[in-house]
Amino acid sequence: MLRTFACLRLSLAVLIGALTAGTCTAAAQQAATEGTAKQSAKPQRLAWASNCSSVERQARPECAISQRVITTNGQLVGSITLRVPADSKDPVAMVQMPLGLFLPAGVTLDVDGTQPLAFPLQTCNATGCYTGFVLPAGMLERMFKGEKLNVTFQYLDRKSVVLPMSLAGFTEAFGRIR
């Protein structure tokens, strides 16, 4: 009896998870499409948030800047975070995308539609799919000069989705964490 109840509970959890993932995927696709139209229609304010934290009081704080794409109902569609580790001084990026992606396609980043760079997806968990990498040479300079960072990925139907992220204020924000 107990085993049957546990199996039923697990089945229900899987079903709810599948329904939620489908709803989240559809909402993310809609948000990405709407975001492209809305972004061109109205100017964006400073889009880069910065924060610093340290493990202990005497430790040097580690700082990062990030930008998030959120639906009108507050659901996260994607984000990018850049930080400069104290030990290497090479900028590191972490990109988060929604669940329901075609994993072999990975993620592509470009600035203003030029020189796209592809990265493999590294992991997925309950909050999304991720890739992290050291920012390739030249990408940072293009971001300083550019207007829009495009993050492109594919859903399971293999249709590409482009999340445009404003680079307005990027140079100033990155200067705060350098």
C-alpha positions as semicolon CSV with decimal commas, in nm:
position;residue;x (nm);y (nm);z (nm)
1;M;0,000;0,000;0,000
2;L;0,278;0,239;0,095
3;R;0,474;0,153;-0,219
4;T;0,164;0,216;-0,437
5;F;0,112;0,555;-0,274
6;A;0,479;0,647;-0,328
7;C;0,459;0,546;-0,697
8;L;0,137;0,745;-0,740
9;R;0,295;1,049;-0,575
10;L;0,605;1,020;-0,795
11;S;0,391;0,985;-1,110
12;L;0,192;1,291;-1,012
13;A;0,512;1,491;-0,951
14;V;0,650;1,390;-1,293
15;L;0,322;1,484;-1,462
16;I;0,311;1,823;-1,289
17;G;0,675;1,881;-1,380
18;A;0,608;1,797;-1,745
19;L;0,305;2,025;-1,759
20;T;0,498;2,306;-1,590
21;A;0,794;2,264;-1,825
22;G;0,563;2,284;-2,127
23;T;0,398;2,596;-1,989
24;C;0,735;2,753;-1,907
25;T;0,870;2,669;-2,252
26;A;0,569;2,824;-2,422
27;A;0,588;3,132;-2,199
28;A;0,959;3,168;-2,267
29;Q;0,908;3,138;-2,642
30;Q;0,633;3,399;-2,628
31;A;0,844;3,628;-2,409
32;A;1,141;3,603;-2,644
33;T;0,921;3,690;-2,941
34;E;0,749;3,974;-2,755
35;G;1,080;4,094;-2,612
36;T;1,224;4,144;-2,960
37;A;0,927;4,357;-3,064
38;K;0,910;4,553;-2,738
39;Q;1,283;4,619;-2,725
40;S;1,284;4,787;-3,064
41;A;0,970;4,987;-2,976
42;K;1,093;5,157;-2,660
43;P;1,441;5,250;-2,536
44;Q;1,591;5,054;-2,249
45;R;1,729;5,205;-1,934
46;L;2,050;5,089;-1,773
47;A;2,016;4,714;-1,807
48;W;2,317;4,586;-1,613
49;A;2,297;4,522;-1,240
50;S;2,612;4,474;-1,034
51;N;2,673;4,309;-0,698
52;C;2,969;4,210;-0,483
53;S;3,005;3,950;-0,211
54;S;3,280;3,779;-0,014
55;V;3,302;3,455;0,175
56;E;3,448;3,618;0,485
57;R;3,505;3,972;0,613
58;Q;3,877;3,983;0,535
59;A;3,842;3,832;0,187
60;R;3,842;4,047;-0,122
61;P;3,486;4,068;-0,255
62;E;3,406;3,906;-0,588
63;C;3,189;4,124;-0,808
64;A;2,965;4,046;-1,104
65;I;2,731;4,222;-1,343
66;S;2,423;4,064;-1,492
67;Q;2,125;4,121;-1,712
68;R;1,802;3,922;-1,708
69;V;1,519;3,880;-1,959
70;I;1,189;3,843;-1,774
71;T;0,833;3,792;-1,898
72;T;0,563;4,039;-1,806
73;N;0,446;3,799;-1,533
74;G;0,795;3,788;-1,379
75;Q;0,920;3,456;-1,519
76;L;1,291;3,442;-1,601
77;V;1,358;3,357;-1,968
78;G;1,734;3,399;-1,967
79;S;2,025;3,581;-1,811
80;I;2,393;3,649;-1,853
81;T;2,635;3,716;-1,570
82;L;2,993;3,837;-1,609
83;R;3,252;3,835;-1,336
84;V;3,627;3,886;-1,313
85;P;3,785;3,625;-1,083
86;A;4,056;3,768;-0,858
87;D;4,300;3,489;-0,942
88;S;4,289;3,509;-1,324
89;K;4,156;3,857;-1,412
90;D;3,999;3,701;-1,726
91;P;3,626;3,782;-1,755
92;V;3,405;3,475;-1,711
93;A;3,046;3,450;-1,838
94;M;2,757;3,233;-1,720
95;V;2,448;3,216;-1,941
96;Q;2,118;3,076;-1,815
97;M;1,840;2,972;-2,053
98;P;1,501;2,809;-1,995
99;L;1,431;2,437;-1,983
100;G;1,309;2,246;-2,289
101;L;1,609;2,320;-2,511
102;F;1,759;2,119;-2,795
103;L;2,087;2,056;-2,614
104;P;2,313;1,974;-2,914
105;A;2,251;2,323;-3,057
106;G;2,416;2,488;-2,757
107;V;2,402;2,864;-2,729
108;T;2,538;3,132;-2,960
109;L;2,636;3,485;-2,860
110;D;2,697;3,775;-3,093
111;V;2,722;4,151;-3,065
112;D;2,503;4,344;-3,309
113;G;2,465;4,036;-3,531
114;T;2,835;3,997;-3,608
115;Q;3,099;3,735;-3,526
116;P;2,877;3,477;-3,355
117;L;3,046;3,248;-3,103
118;A;2,897;2,906;-3,019
119;F;2,922;2,741;-2,678
120;P;2,795;2,399;-2,565
121;L;2,531;2,375;-2,296
122;Q;2,695;2,230;-1,987
123;T;2,415;2,143;-1,747
124;C;2,045;2,179;-1,675
125;N;1,862;2,176;-1,343
126;A;1,517;2,271;-1,220
127;T;1,579;2,642;-1,286
128;G;1,718;2,622;-1,640
129;C;2,006;2,522;-1,866
130;Y;2,352;2,675;-1,831
131;T;2,682;2,732;-2,001
132;G;2,988;2,904;-1,857
133;F;3,306;3,013;-2,030
134;V;3,597;3,253;-2,027
135;L;3,502;3,545;-2,251
136;P;3,694;3,496;-2,577
137;A;3,946;3,757;-2,690
138;G;3,778;4,048;-2,866
139;M;3,427;3,975;-2,735
140;L;3,462;4,215;-2,443
141;E;3,576;4,497;-2,674
142;R;3,282;4,432;-2,908
143;M;3,049;4,447;-2,608
144;F;3,196;4,784;-2,504
145;K;3,127;4,926;-2,851
146;G;2,805;4,742;-2,934
147;E;2,439;4,812;-2,881
148;K;2,290;4,463;-2,846
149;L;2,412;4,123;-2,725
150;N;2,211;3,844;-2,887
151;V;2,181;3,512;-2,704
152;T;2,048;3,244;-2,941
153;F;1,934;2,892;-2,852
154;Q;1,690;2,633;-2,986
155;Y;1,388;2,474;-2,825
156;L;1,312;2,105;-2,876
157;D;1,127;2,189;-3,199
158;R;1,466;2,320;-3,324
159;K;1,334;2,670;-3,381
160;S;1,589;2,931;-3,287
161;V;1,505;3,193;-3,027
162;V;1,705;3,512;-2,999
163;L;1,712;3,695;-2,667
164;P;1,835;4,047;-2,737
165;M;2,009;4,206;-2,440
166;S;2,089;4,574;-2,432
167;L;2,451;4,678;-2,399
168;A;2,347;5,026;-2,285
169;G;2,552;5,104;-1,975
170;F;2,764;4,790;-2,013
171;T;3,099;4,971;-2,021
172;E;3,017;5,165;-1,704
173;A;2,885;4,856;-1,524
174;F;3,186;4,645;-1,620
175;G;3,418;4,924;-1,503
176;R;3,262;4,892;-1,155
177;I;3,371;4,529;-1,122
178;R;3,706;4,540;-1,300
